[in-house]
Amino acid sequence: MLAILSGLMIACSFPNVGLSFLAWIALIPLLIALEGSSLRTAFRIGFTCGLSAYAVILYWINIVITHYGHLPWVASVPLYVLLMAWLAMFFGLATLVARAGERIGIKTAFSLPVAWVAGDFIRTFLLSGFPWAMLGHSQYRTLPLIQIADITGVFGITLIIVLANVVLYRVLRAIAGAGVPYPVKSALVLLCLLIATLLYGFSRLNLPEARDVKPLRVALIQGNIAQDVKWNPAFQEQTLVSYERLTREALKNGADLVVWPESALPFFFQDELRQAERIRGLARELSTTLLVGSPAHELRNGKRTFLNSAFVISPKGDTIGRSDKMHLVPFGEFVPLGRFFPFISKLVVGIGDFSPGERVTPLPVNDTQVGTLVCFEGIFPELARDYVRAGARILVNITNDAWFGRSSAPYQHLSIAVFRAVETRTPLLRAANTGVTAIIDHNGHIRTMTPLFEEAYRTGEIHPGTGDSLYLRMGDALAWLCVAASAGIAALAWFRLKKNT
């Protein structure tokens, strides 16, 4: 029950409940439950905590599978539980490592934070990766705190949160007269980390924006096209009319760049010459650069390959670049190991059998390069880093979150995207079919955002980023150190405990 309580508190720290302060105390019930437990029980307690947390955080998975994937509930629930269990396993491994370390004299104030970060990091890439709703993401609106993401990524914030939970737990135990000493050293370490983090955060927030590069006026269009009709040819004309109307309204005062969402064009831009010319004509009419989402295709080794792409159209109406989605959605855009398991069909019906792009390709907009993250690519920090390293000074996340329905998922998706801007010190523009569309500056400040399921647009002015942060150069060095430390704790505990038996 204590583990379940911790899981529920973790879940409530994320959107849409959004009680972010709960993350700082959510693990205290879990730590109470771990007292004196065996290693097997420690894993089970952590696993239970993770299971209850992700049961609440990821409830929207059932909307995707049943409403849009057209699978019955009897199929949806097992798949939902399987994903919850996969993510909960990393919670269990973290508590297992922490408890094993405690058995051989390693303080939980060290072992649990590093093991928690190690688990979070491993799940960013293992089995395609799913770095959704890490503890640090819950703090996306606490701007002074999250500025260290340009050094440590989100993992530094997660580490501080877990350490704070352990220190508070130890303080409460000491106050309760359990014969536990006050955690003086751990508290001093936590205090120093918090002071350094906040001082750094406020100093970064007070730095003026770079003025040596001309700002761009941008417009983001939210067409609010229902997923049920998005690919229906009968609604193609209505879709284009909506986007044209919204774009003209948004550009009453002009703009350098207009962004339409993922697959805003419900046809192959390369092939539909009449419709493509209509889009080109709009760019010429408004004298602006258009970045639009559209499926694409190309020949690879003599075989037709389909891609989820973004095209850039110049103010003269020329197509001047295309960027392809690199990280596809498993069971949504491709079937993992489909060559070996041809009987497995995609969960989400009707979005095509795509292949990943072959390289990150920044797109030209005036004198600035733009890196395009398509859909859930925005949750992967390495992709944003790759684009900025390749020369992008603006990040654009085009997405279609209509799959999520009226759930908390679009807001969770947005909260993760905030970190891509801070990590790379690069502003991020987010155009979503049904929301949330937003402009996020290089400090992670959400300057403007739309409501869900409304036709809308947002305009603003942004300064291109500098392409300069320690995180860009070092990558996930902190996370790798935590993986190494966790492996060391586990190996040492195994050796010593086996020796004593």
N, C-alpha and C positions, 0 to 999 in steps of 0.2 A: 504493500500500500504506500509506503514511503517512496519507493522507486516510481510508482505511478504518479504520485503527487509531484515529484521532481519533473517528470516528463510533461505533465500538464502545465506546470509553471514555465518550462522552456517553450512550449508551444504558444503560450499566451504572450510571450515576449516578442513574437513576430507579428507582422501584419496578418489579418486586419484587426486583431485585438490590440496589438501594438503597445503592450505594457513593457517597454524595453528594460525598465529597471528590474523586472523580475529575473532577468538573466543573471544578475549579480547575486541573487540569493537562491536561485532555483536548485542548485546542487546540494544545498544543506540537508534536505531530507534524504537524498541519496547517500551522502556521507555518513549520516546517522545509521542508515541501513547497513552500510559496509562494515561497521564496527565489529571486530572479532570474527568476521565471516571467513569461511574456507575459500579457496581459490575458485572452486566450482560455483559456490554461491555468489561470489563477487561478480563473476561473469553473468550469472543469471540476473542479478540485481541491475547491473548496467544495461543488459539487454532489455529487461522489462521497462526501464526508464526510456530507452530509445524507442521501443515499440509504442509506448503510450504517447510520446512526443510526436512521432511521425504519423500516428493514427489521426491526430488532430491537424497537423501541418499539411498533410498530403491528402486530406479527404477528397479534394477536387479531382484526384486521379479517376475516381469512379464516374465523374461527369464526362471526362474525356473518353473513357472506355465504353460506357453504356450509351450516352447520348450521341456521340460522334463516331465511335468505333462500332456501334450497333451490336455489341455483345450483351448477353443477358447478365443479370446480377450474379447468377451462379458461377459465371466465368470471371466477372469483374472482381468480386471479393477475394478469391484466391490470389489473383495477380496483385491486387492492392496489398494484401498481407505479405506476399513474397517480397515486394519492394520495401515495405516497412521493416521486415525482418533483416533484409540485406543491410539497410542503413543502421538498424539497431545493433547489428553485430559489432560495429565499430565502437559504439558506446560500451558494449560488454568487454571488448578487448582492452579499452582504456581503463576500465575499473579493475580488470584482471591484472594488468601490468602494475597499476598503482598498489593493489593489495599485495601482489607478489613482492614488489619493492619494499613495502612496509614490513613484510615478514622478515626481510634481511637487513632492516635498519635504514632504508632509504625513505626520507620524509615524503609524505603524500603531497606536501606543498611543492615539491619538485616533480615527482613522478606523474601525478594526475594531469597537470597542465601540459607537460610534454607529450604524454601518451594521448591525450585528447586531441592535441594539434596533429600528431602523427596520424591518427585515425582519420581526421578530417581531410588531411592532405592526400592520403592514399586513395580515398574515395573520389578525389577529383579526376583520377585517371584510370583506376582499376575497372575493368569491364565497361569500357567506354566512358566511365566517369559520370558522377551526378553530384556536383558540389552545391547542393541546394540547402538553404536554411542552416548555415553554420552559426554558432553562437555569436560570432563577431558581426554577422549580417544584421542582427537585431538592433544594432546601435547606429544604423545608417543615418539617422537624423541628428545624432550627437556629433556635430562637425568637429569640435576641438579634439575629440577622442580618436576619430577615424583618420586623422591626417597621417598617422604613422603607417598607414597602408602603403604609402609611397616608399617605405623601407622594408616592411615585413609582410606586406599583403594583409589580408583579413586575419591571417593566422596570429599576428601579434596581438590583435584585439581579443581574439578568443583566448589566448594564453593568459592575458591579464584578467579576464573575466573568471576563468577557472581558478586561478590563484586567489582572487578575491573571495570566491566561494569557500575555498579551503581555509583561508585565514579567518573569515567570519565564523565558520563552523568551529574552529579551534577556540576562538574567543568565547563563543556561546558555551562550549563545553567547560571552559575554565570558570566562567561565571556561574555555571550550574553546580560547581563544586564536585566535578567528576574526577578530581585528582589529576587533571591534565594541566600542564603549565601553559601560561600564555605564550602564544607564538611570536615572541618578540622579534626574532631574526626574520621570520617570514613576513611579518607585518612591516618591518623596515624595508625589506626588498619590495613589497607591494607598494608602499608609500613612495619610495624612490621612483619606481616604474611609472606610477600614476602622475607624479609631479613632472617627471621628464616628458611623459607623453603629452600632458596638457600644455606644458610650456612650449613644446615643439608645435603642437596643434595650433595654439593661438598665434605663434610667430608666423606659421604658414598662412593662416587666415588673414593676417595683417599685411602680408606682402602684396604690393600692387600688381595688377595684371600686366603682362608684357605688352608694351605699347609700340614696339618696333615693327609689329606685323599688323596690317590693316584688318580690322574686324569684319566679320561676315554677317550680313543680315540673313536670317534663316526663317523658313516657314515649314511647319510640320503638319501634315494633313491626316486626319482620322476619319476615314470614310464610313465606318460603322456598317460594314456589309455583313449581313448574317451568314454564318458558316453554312447553314443549310442551303443557301442559294448562291454562294460565292462562285461555284464552278458550273452553275446552270447557264447554258448559252442564252436562255430566254431573258436573263437578268444582266447580260453583258453590257448592253446599251445603258441601262439604268446605272450600273456601276461607274461607267466612264463619265456619264453626265454628272454624277455626284462629285467625283473627284475634280472634274473641270470647274464646276461651280464653286466648290470650297477653295480651290487654288486661286481662282480669280478674286474671291472675297479676301483671302489672306494676303494677296499681293496688291492691295489698293495703294500701299505706300512702297511697293517694290521689294525685291529680295534678291540676294545673290544665289541662294540655294533653296530649293523646295524638295522636301523628302516625302515620298509616298511609302506606305508600309510594305511588308513582305507580301509578295504575290498580289500586289494591288491590281496588276493587270491580269485578268483571268484568261489569258491566252498567251501563246508564244510570241513575244515581241519581235523575234527574229523572222517569223513566218507571216504574221498577219499584216501585210504591207499597208492596207488601207487604214487599219486601226493604229498602226505604228506611226503613220504619217500624221494622223490626228494628234498624237502625243507630241510629235516633233513640232507641229504647227503651234501647239500651245506654248512650248518653250520659246519659239520665235516671237509669238504674239506678246508674251509677257517679258521677253528679253531676260530670261533667267536660266539657271542650270537646274535640270530636273534629275533627281535620283529616284528611280522607281524599281519596285520589286516585280520580278517576272520569272516564270520557269524558262529554262534555256536548254539547248542541246548541242552536242558536238560529236564528232567522230573520234573514237579512241581505238586504235588497233583495228580499224575497219568496222567497229561496232557502234551503234547509236547509243550515246550516253546522255542521260537527263540530269539537269542540275537545277538547284534552287539559287537564283542569282539576283543581282542588282545591276541595272544599267544606268549609265550617266549620259544625259543628253545635253548638249551645249546650248547656249542662247541662240546659236545659228541653226539648231535643229539636227546637229550631227551626233551620232553615237560615238562617244570618245573613250568609253571604257566599260568593262564588265568585271564584276567580282562575284565569285562563286562561293557558296556555303561550304566550309571545310569540315565541320563537325555535325554530322547528321543525327537525327533523333532515332534511337533504336526502336524498332517495331512501329515507327511512324513514317520514317522516310527510307528505311532499309531494314532488312531482316538480318540480325547478327548470325553469322555462320550459315547463311541461307543456302550456300553451295552444298553444305553437308546435310542440312535439314530442310529440303524443299517443301515439306508438308507444313512448315510453320508459315502462317499468313500474318500479315501486318495487323496490328490491333486497330490502327486508325485507318479507316477506309477512305480512298479517293484522293490522296495527295501525291500519288506517284511513287515510282521506284527510283529514287535518286542515287547519284554517285557523288562523292565528295569532290570539291575542287582540288586542283593539283598544287596550288601555291596561293599565299596571301597576295592580293593585288590591290594596293591603294588606288583610289580613283581620283582624277584631277578635278578640282573645282576652283576656278580662277587660278591663283598662284599657290593654292593649298592642296595638300593630299588628304584624302578621306579614307579611313579604314571602316569597312562595312561588316558588322556582326549581324548575321541573319538569325532571327528567332532566339533559341536558347543558347546560341554561341556567346551571348552576353554574360553567361554565368561562368565562363571559362577564362580565368585571368591570362593564361598563356597565349590565347589567341589575340587578345587586346595588346599584349606585349609585342607579339610578332608584327602586328600592323604598325605600331608606333616605331618599332625598330626599323621597319621597312620604309619609314618616312611619313606616315600618317600623322597629322597634327590636329585632326578632328576625328572622333569616333562616331559612327552612326549605327544604331541598333534598330533595324527594321524587323517588325515581328507581327504575328497574327495570333493574339491571345484570345481570340473568340472561342478556341477550344475549351478554355477554362470556365466559360459561362460566367455567371455573376457570383464568383467565389473570391477568396482571398489570394488566389494564385497570381493574378496580374500585379497586385501590390507586392507580393513576395518577389516576383520577377524584377520589378522596378528596384526594390531595396538592394538586390544583389548587383544590378547594373551600376548603381552609385559608386561601388568600389572600383569599377574599371576606370572611372574618371580620375579618382584620387590616386590609384596605383601608378598610373601613367602620366599624371598631371596634364590630362588631355580632356577637353570638354566632350560630352557625349550627348548626342541628339537621338531621341527615341521616338520613332513613329510607329504606332500600333494601330491595327485595323479597328479594334473596338476599345482601345485604351489599355494601359495608361500611356498616353503620349506626353513627353516631358522634355524640357531642356535642363541639362545638368552641367554645371560649370566644372572647372578643373579642380575645385575644392570639394566636390560632391554635393554642392548646394543645389537643390531642385528649385530652379527659378520659377518654373511654371509647369503645370500639369493639367490634364483633362480628366473629367469624370469618365466612368465606364459606360459603354453602350450609348453614346451620343455622337451625332455628327459634330465635329469640332475641328479647330485648327489652333495652333499656337505659334506666335512669332516672337522673335527676339534678336539680339545682337550678341555674338560671341567672339572672343579672341582665340585664335588657334593656340594650342598648347606649345610648350617648349620642347617636348620630347626628352625631358631630362628628369630622371628620378633614380634613386638607388635601386628601387625594385626592378626597374627596366634593366639595369646592369647585373644585379645579383640574382634576380629571379627568386625562387622559393628557398633561399639559403636557410632561413630560420626553420622552415618546415622540414627540410632534409636533416638538419641538426636534431630536431625532435624525433624524427624517425630513427636516426642512429642512436640517440639516447634511449629511446624506448626499447630498441632491439638489445642494447647493452644491458638494460635493467632486466629484461626477460631472460637473457642468456645467463646472467650472473645469478638470478634467483633460481633458475632451473638447476644450475650447477651446485649451488650451495644447499638447496633444499633436497636434492637427490643425494648429496653427500651425507646429509644428516639423517637419512632414512635407512 
